[in-house]
Amino acid sequence: MLLRITVFGTAVQLVLAHALTGLGLPGVALAPALAMAVQCAGLMVPLRRTRPQEEGTPASGVRAR
């Protein structure tokens, strides 16, 4: 899953860098930031589908004594 999101984000970054070259260096520097935003948004979709943790149990699944 992470590999697919990373490859997609890289493709988005390359397309954005090419499209934003008209803005000069700021446009090319904006491309990685926008691609990272796309990657983070893409990662949120599978994370929302996971089962929520029950109240009182730590996220790691290890119970405190």
N, C-alpha and C positions, 0 to 999 in steps of 0.2 A: 504494500500500500504506500509506504513512504517513498519507495523508488519511483512509483508512477507519479506521485505528486511532485517529486523533485525534477523528474524529466519534463513534466508539463510546465513547471515553473521556469525551467531553463529555456524551453521553447518560447514561452511568453516573454521572457527577458530579451531574447534575441530579436523577436519581432518588434517589441517596444523600442529597443535601442535603435533599430533601423528606422522605425517610424518617427522617433523623436530626434533624429539627428538634425532636423531643421532648426531645432532650438539651440543647437550647439552643445557644448559640454554639459550645461545643466540638464538638457534633455536626455543625454546619454547617462548621466548620473541618476536621473529620475527613474530610469528603466529598472534597475535592480530593486529599488524601493517598491515600485508598483508590483513587480514580479513576486517579491516577498509577501506583499499583501494578498496576492492571489493564492500563494502557497498556504498561507495561514488560513484563509477562508476555505480552501479546499480541504485542509486538515480538520476543520471544525465539523464538516459534514459526517465523516465516519465516527468522530468522537461523540456526537450527539446521539448516534444510534446505539451506543453502548449502554448497558444497563446501569442506572444510577446506583450509587452506593447507599446502603441502608444507614439510617442515622445511628451514630454511636460507634460505627466501625471505621477504623482508619482506612484511607485510600489504598494502603499497601496490602491490606487484608490480614495484617498481623495484629492480634489483639494485645492490648496492654494488660499487664498483670496487676 
